């Protein structure tokens, strides 16, 4: 009470927000920086502190409370039951800040759950949403999960699509939420190569999962979710490598961006979910217009421009593995390319200046070539110290000491490296690429 200077809780918030509200009342830390209750409290506290910065301004706080008590009107909307309450919530909130799809879906699910299912719906929703720091990331997962079963839908159309999908009361809500929770486990694992799900899997699968992360391959997620939900775990795990190959090919050929790729993967996902596509061969038919053939891929590979260091490490490591396979040598002893002990070395030194070339044309040619894959190679960090500014002739003896076969191969160029050698290496790598990432 104000006059007795006591704290009296008059609100009972939702299961998501009540712990934070209780912590605030107890003057305990809230925790997450994205906590909405904590954010609202911080904003209001800042305003109140500005209104009454010192003890002598206590009367300003009394005036504020009096204003809230006497002049602010509160609308009381009495609902006859849960469904009507959620309709009122959605209607009133539609007049303020836009609700996210997650907010709308939460409201809809709770309204459909009924008195018997509301507890289960609330607890399951809380577990699902707690796995995401940002609402938009949660909505992204909800859209991928839906598309893994029902095909393509836009962000704008997701809420209505889910409304139609989850009609049926308590049982339908329970089925949807339990399915979403299972899908979330797979979604998290597919985005985390070090997840326990992959502990017994081949190195190639983990490499592919790292590729999804480093290249931002998102369009195929509904298809992968569909495969893990429908096929055996072994077949779905092998399929990860296949989808990574298709994605790399499409990325190199420039067909992976935009909605076309997402629609193709979603069409395949729907076929897998409906059990019309029961094998990789069946799914491949849906990819024929997206994934380039070998000739197109090799051409795109040789003509591709600059590659970032993080992506180059994956590409070069996969090419190294294919090169060793062609030589019928063991690949198990390869260093972990994703570790900090492995670096990407520029064969033409990255810092090479105009003075290192006979004319402007050659320097311009070098500028285009500098960060392309044919001018990059893997090298152990222990060997790479101090090589950055050296010429090829000065570095070639170091290359010969590398554990990476493709790097050692450079030392067989007779101590020279120029545009002719770079073009030859580009063609050789493109040939390996067609086998490393098969169609």
N, C-alpha and C positions, 0 to 999 in steps of 0.2 A: 504494500500500500504506500502511496506517496507520502502521506503525513508521518507514518511510522517508519518510512525509509526501509521498507521490506521489499524483497523480490517475490512476486507472486506470479506463477505461470498460469496464463489463461488460455493458452493454445495447446492443442495436441496435433502435431504435424504428421505428415505421411511417414511411413517407415524409412523412406530415403533421407528425409530431412530432420526427423525428430532427434536422432543422436547428436547432430551438430547443434541444434537448438538447445538441447540439455547441456551440452558442453559450454556453450556461451553463457548460460545462466549460472553455471558453476565456475565461470571464469577459467576454463581449461582450454588448452590449444585445440583447434579444430582439426588441423592436419592438412588435407588436400588444398592446394592453392586454387583449384578450380571449384571448390565448394560454393554452391550458389547462396546458401544461407550465410556463410561467412562473408562472401562478397557483398551481400546486401547490408550486413551488419557494419562492415568496414566503411561503406559509403555513407550510411546514416550517421555513424559515429563521427566521421570527418565533418559532416554538416553541423552536427550538434556541438562539436568542439569549437567550430568557428563561431557558432552562435553564443557560446558561453565559454570563452577561453580561460577565465579565471574564476576563483571562488566568489568574487564580488558580483559576478554575473549570474548568480544562482536564480535570481528572479526571472531571468529570460527563459530558463527551463520551466519554471512554474507557468509562465505565460504560454509556452509551447504546449504543455500538457493541457492547460485550460482550453486552448484553441482546438486541440484534438478532441477533447471531451464535449465541447459545446457547439463547435462550428462544422466539424467534419461529419458527414453523413455516411453511414455504413449500410449497404443494401443487404438485407437478409433474404435469401432465396431458399424457400423450404421445398424440398423434393419429396415426392411420395415414395421413392425407392431409389436404389442404386442406378438403374438405367437413366432415370430422369435427372439425377444429380450429375451424371457425366455429360449429358446433353447440355445442361446449364453451364457446366464448366467450359465446354468447347465453345459454346455460343458467346459467353462473356469474354473469354480470352481472345476470340477472333477480333475483338474490337481494340485490342492493345497490340503489344509486340507480337510479331508472327511466331506461331508455335513451330517447332521443328517437327519433322515427320515422326521422330521418336516420341515427342510429347503427345502428338495426336494419336499415335498407335497405342501408347500406354493408356491413354484415356479410353480409347475404344476397347482394348482388351479387358480393362477393369470393368467397363460397363457391361461387357458380355459375360464376364466370369460368374456373375451372380453371387449371392451371399455365401454359397457353399465353396465356390472356387476363388473368392477374392484373396484369401490368405495365401494360397499357393501362387496365384498370379503376381501378387506383390513381392513375395520373397524371390521368385524366379526372375522377375524383371530387375529387381535390385542387384542380383548376382550378375545378370547379363550386362547391365549398364555400367556396373562398377569396373568392368574390364577395360573401359575406354576413358581417356582423359578429356576428349572433346566430343560433343554431341554429333558433329558431322562424321566422325570416324565410326560412331555407333550406327548412324544411318547408313553409311557405306556398307557395313557388315550386313545390316538388315536387307539391303537391296541385293547384295551378292547372294545371300541365303535364299531370297525369293527367286532370283533368276536361276539358281541352281536347280530349281524344281519346275518353274513355270515359264521360263524364257525371259526375253528382254523386257525391261521396263525402265522408264526414265525416273529421275529423282522426283520430278513433279507428279508423276503418275503412281508413285510407290504406295502412298497412303490408301488411295482408292483400291488399288490392286490387292493390298493386304486386307482391307475391309471385306472384299469379296471372297478372299481366300480363307478367312477365319470365321465365317458365319457358322453358327451352330451351337452357341451357348457355351456352358461350362466345359463340356468335353472337347469342343473344338479349340478353345483357348488353351486348355491343358496340353493337347497334342501339339499345337503350334509352339508353345513355349518350351516344351521338352525337346522338340525337334531343333529349335533354335539353339538351345543349350548344347546339344550334341554337335551341331554344326559349328558352334563357336570354338569348341575344343579342336576341331579339325582346322578351322580358320587360323587360330593362334599358332598351331603347329606348323602350318604351311608358311607362315610368315617368320618363323623362328627356326633356323637350321639346327640349333643346339637343343631343341626340344627333345625330351626323353623319348618321344615317339620314334625318333630316327636313330636311336643309339645302336641298334643292331643292323642298320641299313648300310648299303654300299656307299662308298665315298662319292660316287657320281651323283647320287640323289641329293646329298648335302650341298654339293657344288651347284646343282640346279636350283636348289632353294636359295642359295646365296645370289645366284643370277637374278632370280625374281626380285630380290631386294635391291640389288645394285643397279638394275636396269629399270626398275619400277614397272615390271610386268604385272599389271593389275587386271587386264581384260580377260585373262584366262581363269581367274579365280572361281567364277561360277561353275566352269567345267570341271575343275579339280574337286570342288566340293561335291558335285554330282557323282563323280567317279568314286570318291571315298564313301559316299552314302549308299552306292548301288553295287559296286564291284567288291571283290575280295580285297582285303587290305594289301595283299601282295601285288595283285594286278594294278591297283590304284597307285601304289608306290612306284612301280615300274613306269607307270603312265606319267609321273612327274617329269621324268627325264625326256619323254617324248614331247610333252607340252613345252618344256624349256627349249628343245630343238626347234620346234615350230615357231616359238616366240623370237628366238635369235634370228632365224631366217627372215621372218616378217619384219623385224626391226631393221636388219641390214637393208632389206629391199624397200623400206619406207611404207609398208602396208599395215603396220601395227597401230598407228595412231588413229584417233578419231573414233566415231561410233561404229564404223564398218567392222572393225576387228571385234569389238565387244558383241555386236549382233551375231557375228559368225560363231564365236565361242558360246554364246547363250543358246543359239539354235542347237549346237551340239550338246550342250548341257541338258537341254530339255529332252533331247533324244535319248541320252544316257539315263535320265531320271525315269522316262517312260519305258525303259528297257527295249527301245528300238535299236539302240547302238550298244552292243554287248562286248565289243572288242575295239582295240586300237584301229584295226582295219575299217570297222564301221564308222568310227569317228573321223577318220582321215578323209572320208568322202565329203564331210561338211567343211573341211579345211582347204579344199582344192583351189578355191579362188583367193585364199588369203596367203597360203604358204607357197613361196616360189619354188620352181624346180631347180635342179642342180646347176644348169647352165646360167639361169637368171641369178641364182644365189652367188655363184662364183664371180660373175660380173659385178654384182653389187658389192661383194666383199672387197674386190681389188680397187673399186672406185670409192670406197667409203672414206669419209674425211676423218677429222680428229677424234680421238677416243680418250676419255678421261682415264687417269691412272687406275682407279678402282675397277673400272670395267675392263681395262686392258689386262689386268692381272687374271681375271677369270678367263677371258678369251685366250690368252697365251697359255694358260695352264691346261685348258681343254685341248688346244692344238698340240701341246707337248705330250699329253696323254695319248692322242691319236698317233703322233709320230712314233712313239715307243711301241704302240700296238702294231703299227705297220711293220716295225722291225722285229716283231715277236719278242720284245723285251718286257720285263716286269714293270708295272706301273705302281705297285704298292709302295715302293720306296721313295716315291716323289715327295719332296717337302710340301708342307701345308702352304699352298700358294696364298691363302688368305691371311696368313700370319704376318707380323711386322718383320720377321726375319727374311722375307722375300720382297724384293723391290722391283720396280720397272725401270730399266735402263734405256736411255736414248742412245742409239747407235751413232747417228749423226748427233754430236753434242747439242743439247737444247740451246746452249748459250752461244752457238757459233754466230759470228758477226759477218757483215758484208765483206770484210777483208779476206775471209776464208774462201771466197768464190771469185772466179775470173770475171764475171759480169753480173749485172742486175737481174738478168733473166734466171740465171742459176740460183741466185739468192732468193728470188721469188719462188722458184720451184722448191727450194729447201724449206721455205716458210710454210708451204702447203704440206710438205712431206713430214715435217718435224714431229708432229704428234699422231701420225698415222701408224697403223699396226705394224707395217713392214719396217718401220724405223724403231720399233720397241722390242725389247726382249727381257725375259726374267733373269734376275741375278741375285745371288745371296747378298744380304746386307753386309756381311763380313768382307765380301770382295768388292763392294761398290764404293767404299769410302775413297773420296778424292778423285773419282773417275769423271765427274760431271763435265769438266771443261777440257778434257783431254781428247786428242784426235783418235781416230779408229786405230791407227798404227800403234799408238801408245796403249790402247786398251785390249788389243787382240790377245795378248798373252794371258790377260786376266780372264777373258771369255773362255779360254781353253781349260781353265781350272774349274769351271762351273759344273754343278751336278745336273743342270738342265741341258738336255741333248741338243735342243734347237739353238741354245746359246753357244755351246761348244762348236756347233756346225759353222758359226760365223768365223771361227778361227781358221777354217779351211779355205777362206776366200783369198788366200795369198797375201794377207796383210793390207788389202785395199777395200774400200767401201765408197761407192758412188751411186749415182742414179740408176745405172745399169744393174748393179747388184741389188739395189732396193726393189727394182721392178721384178727381177727374177725371184727374190724372196717373197714378194707379194703374190706372185702366181703360185709358188710352192705352198704358201699358207692357205690360199684359196682352195687348192686341191685337198688339203687336209681338212679344211672347214666343211666341205661337202660331206665328208665321212664323219666328222666329229659331231655335226648337228644334222643327222639324216632326216629326210622328208617323211 
